[in-house]
């Protein structure tokens, strides 16, 4: 692995506190590969041979069942997937594909488990990472089960505005069909929901969103860190 990528991986919280010797051993068989858009990196049900690290680009985690498909999450640099399967030596529960040209580091899962057994700092970082992932799943479930589709969309748009540093105008990060999948909606329901938010100050122009009255939208959405802050 080139030194520049080595440093990017080392900078992740998951690897930052482990000993230099153990980190070098972990990276010994790792490698970096470039992938074009729309390449399936892993398939649910396959053995978890590698821990993947997104160094550049964007990756979609998704699942299929009985002819249906849904997006589960979007990963951006620098982040890992899928840690739980790697630690448990279990099959992947999700598939992953690139959304754009991406550079991915692949670390053999057996090496991750071996270093987990001997490096206490690494083991604690893995526990913290898995705990954060678990809490994010709980919040996603609360969002899905406690809110209407309109409330989910309203809160999603508020979070996107926060990511845009409070700008009144911002662009959705992906196409509306995929956004509908992430929010547990059909594309038709998403279209209707966007129109229904117009009285709350939401204007839509393609993938461009304007929130002209955040207070009014918050009145509908009722955001809470116990659902909407995925880092808490």
C-alpha positions as CSV (number, residue, x, y, z in Angstrom):
1,X,0.0,0.0,0.0
2,X,1.4,3.4,-0.9
3,X,2.6,5.5,2.1
4,X,-0.1,8.2,1.4
5,X,-2.9,5.7,1.7
6,X,-1.2,4.1,4.7
7,X,-1.4,7.4,6.5
8,X,-5.1,7.9,5.6
9,X,-6.0,4.6,7.1
10,X,-3.8,5.2,10.1
11,X,-5.7,8.5,10.7
12,X,-9.0,6.7,11.2
13,X,-10.1,6.4,14.9
14,X,-10.3,2.7,14.5
15,X,-6.5,2.4,13.8
16,X,-5.1,5.6,15.4
17,X,-4.3,4.2,18.9
18,X,-2.9,0.8,18.1
19,X,0.8,0.1,18.3
20,X,3.0,0.8,15.2
21,X,4.1,-2.8,15.2
22,X,0.6,-4.2,15.1
23,X,-0.6,-1.6,12.5
24,X,2.3,-2.6,10.2
25,X,1.4,-6.2,10.7
26,X,-2.2,-5.5,9.9
27,X,-1.3,-3.6,6.7
28,X,1.2,-6.1,5.5
29,X,-1.2,-8.0,3.2
30,X,-3.6,-5.0,2.6
31,X,-3.8,-3.4,-0.9
32,X,-5.5,-0.5,-2.6
33,X,-7.6,-0.8,-5.7
34,X,-9.4,1.7,-7.9
35,X,-13.0,0.9,-9.0
36,X,-15.2,2.6,-11.7
37,X,-18.8,3.6,-10.8
38,X,-21.5,1.0,-10.4
39,X,-19.1,-1.9,-9.5
40,X,-20.5,-4.4,-6.9
41,X,-17.7,-4.7,-4.3
42,X,-19.3,-7.3,-2.0
43,X,-22.5,-9.3,-2.1
44,X,-24.7,-10.1,0.9
45,X,-24.3,-13.7,1.9
46,X,-20.7,-13.9,0.8
47,X,-18.0,-14.6,3.4
48,X,-16.4,-11.5,4.9
49,X,-12.9,-11.9,3.5
50,X,-11.9,-8.3,3.8
51,X,-12.5,-5.1,5.8
52,X,-12.9,-2.3,3.2
53,X,-11.8,1.3,3.7
54,X,-13.2,4.0,1.4
55,X,-10.3,6.3,0.6
56,X,-12.0,8.3,-2.1
57,X,-15.3,8.3,-4.0
58,X,-18.6,7.1,-2.6
59,X,-20.1,3.7,-1.8
60,X,-23.7,2.5,-1.5
61,X,-24.6,-0.2,1.0
62,X,-27.8,-1.9,-0.1
63,X,-29.8,-5.1,0.3
64,X,-32.1,-7.3,-1.8
65,X,-34.9,-9.7,-1.0
66,X,-37.6,-11.3,-3.1
67,X,-37.1,-9.0,-6.1
68,X,-36.9,-5.9,-4.0
69,X,-33.9,-3.7,-3.4
70,X,-33.3,-0.9,-0.9
71,X,-30.4,1.4,-0.1
72,X,-29.1,1.2,3.5
73,X,-26.4,3.8,3.8
74,X,-23.9,5.9,1.8
75,X,-20.2,5.8,2.7
76,X,-17.8,8.6,2.1
77,X,-14.0,8.9,2.7
78,X,-12.5,7.9,5.0
79,X,-14.7,5.2,6.4
80,X,-14.8,1.4,6.8
81,X,-17.3,-1.3,5.9
82,X,-18.4,-3.9,7.1
83,X,-16.7,-4.3,10.4
84,X,-19.2,-6.5,12.3
85,X,-19.0,-9.2,9.6
86,X,-15.2,-9.1,9.7
87,X,-15.0,-9.5,13.5
88,X,-17.6,-12.3,13.6
89,X,-16.2,-14.0,10.6
90,X,-19.8,-14.0,9.4
91,X,-21.4,-13.5,5.9
92,X,-22.1,-10.0,4.8
93,X,-25.6,-8.9,5.5
94,X,-25.4,-6.1,2.9
95,X,-24.0,-5.6,-0.5
96,X,-21.9,-2.7,-1.6
97,X,-21.3,-0.9,-4.9
98,X,-19.4,2.2,-6.0
99,X,-21.6,5.2,-6.8
100,X,-18.6,7.0,-8.5
101,X,-15.0,6.3,-9.2
102,X,-13.6,5.1,-5.9
103,X,-10.4,4.0,-4.3
104,X,-10.8,1.2,-1.7
105,X,-8.3,-0.3,0.7
106,X,-8.8,-4.0,1.4
107,X,-7.5,-5.5,4.7
108,X,-7.8,-9.3,5.1
109,X,-10.4,-10.1,7.8
110,X,-8.3,-12.8,9.3
111,X,-5.5,-10.2,10.0
112,X,-8.0,-7.9,11.6
113,X,-9.2,-10.6,14.0
114,X,-5.6,-11.7,14.8
115,X,-4.6,-8.1,15.8
116,X,-7.9,-7.7,17.7
117,X,-6.8,-10.5,19.9
118,X,-3.4,-9.0,20.9
119,X,-3.9,-5.2,20.7
120,X,-6.1,-3.8,23.5
121,X,-6.3,-0.3,22.0
122,X,-7.4,-1.7,18.7
123,X,-10.0,-3.9,20.4
124,X,-11.4,-1.0,22.3
125,X,-11.6,1.1,19.2
126,X,-13.5,-1.7,17.4
127,X,-15.9,-1.9,20.3
128,X,-16.5,1.9,20.2
129,X,-17.0,1.7,16.4
130,X,-19.5,-1.1,16.6
131,X,-21.3,0.6,19.5
132,X,-21.7,3.8,17.3
133,X,-22.9,1.7,14.4
134,X,-25.5,0.0,16.6
135,X,-26.8,3.3,17.9
136,X,-27.1,4.6,14.4
137,X,-29.2,1.6,13.5
138,X,-31.4,2.2,16.5
139,X,-31.9,5.8,15.4
140,X,-32.6,4.8,11.8
141,X,-35.3,2.3,13.1
142,X,-36.8,5.0,15.3
143,X,-36.9,7.4,12.3
144,X,-38.6,4.7,10.2
145,X,-41.1,3.5,12.7
146,X,-42.1,6.6,14.7
147,X,-42.3,9.1,11.9
148,X,-44.5,9.5,8.9
149,X,-42.8,9.6,5.5
150,X,-43.4,13.4,5.4
151,X,-41.7,13.8,8.8
152,X,-38.8,11.6,7.7
153,X,-38.3,13.7,4.6
154,X,-38.5,17.0,6.5
155,X,-35.8,15.8,9.0
156,X,-33.6,14.5,6.2
157,X,-33.7,17.9,4.5
158,X,-32.9,19.7,7.8
159,X,-29.9,17.4,8.2
160,X,-28.7,18.1,4.7
161,X,-29.0,21.9,5.3
162,X,-26.9,21.4,8.4
163,X,-24.3,19.6,6.3
164,X,-24.4,22.6,3.9
165,X,-23.5,24.8,6.9
166,X,-27.0,26.3,7.1
167,X,-27.2,27.5,3.5
168,X,-30.7,28.2,2.4
169,X,-30.0,26.5,-1.0
170,X,-28.3,23.2,-1.3
171,X,-28.2,20.2,-3.7
172,X,-29.4,16.7,-2.8
173,X,-26.4,14.3,-2.7
174,X,-28.0,11.7,-5.0
175,X,-30.9,11.1,-7.4
176,X,-34.4,11.1,-6.0
177,X,-35.1,7.4,-6.7
178,X,-32.2,6.5,-4.4
179,X,-33.2,9.1,-1.8
180,X,-36.7,7.5,-1.7
181,X,-35.2,4.1,-1.1
182,X,-33.1,5.5,1.8
183,X,-36.1,7.0,3.4
184,X,-38.3,3.9,3.0
185,X,-40.5,5.5,0.4
186,X,-41.5,4.9,-3.3
187,X,-40.4,7.5,-5.8
188,X,-44.0,8.5,-6.3
189,X,-44.5,9.1,-2.5
190,X,-41.3,11.1,-2.4
191,X,-42.5,13.4,-5.2
192,X,-45.8,13.9,-3.4
193,X,-44.0,14.6,-0.1
194,X,-41.8,17.2,-1.6
195,X,-44.8,19.0,-2.9
196,X,-46.5,18.7,0.5
197,X,-43.5,20.5,2.1
198,X,-44.0,23.6,0.0
199,X,-46.3,25.3,2.6
200,X,-43.4,24.8,5.1
201,X,-41.0,26.8,3.0
202,X,-39.4,24.0,0.9
203,X,-38.9,24.8,-2.7
204,X,-37.7,22.2,-5.2
205,X,-36.0,22.6,-8.5
206,X,-34.7,19.3,-9.8
207,X,-32.2,18.2,-7.2
208,X,-31.9,21.8,-5.9
209,X,-33.6,22.4,-2.5
210,X,-34.4,25.8,-0.9
211,X,-35.6,26.1,2.7
212,X,-37.0,29.5,3.1
213,X,-38.5,29.1,6.5
214,X,-36.4,26.7,8.7
215,X,-38.5,27.4,11.8
216,X,-41.7,26.4,10.1
217,X,-40.1,23.2,8.7
218,X,-38.7,22.4,12.2
219,X,-42.2,22.8,13.6
220,X,-43.3,19.9,11.4
221,X,-40.2,17.8,11.7
222,X,-39.6,18.1,15.4
223,X,-35.9,17.1,15.1
224,X,-34.2,15.4,18.1
225,X,-30.6,14.3,18.6
226,X,-32.0,11.0,19.9
227,X,-32.9,10.2,16.3
228,X,-31.2,12.7,14.0
229,X,-27.6,12.9,15.4
230,X,-26.0,9.8,14.1
231,X,-22.7,10.6,15.8
232,X,-24.2,10.8,19.3
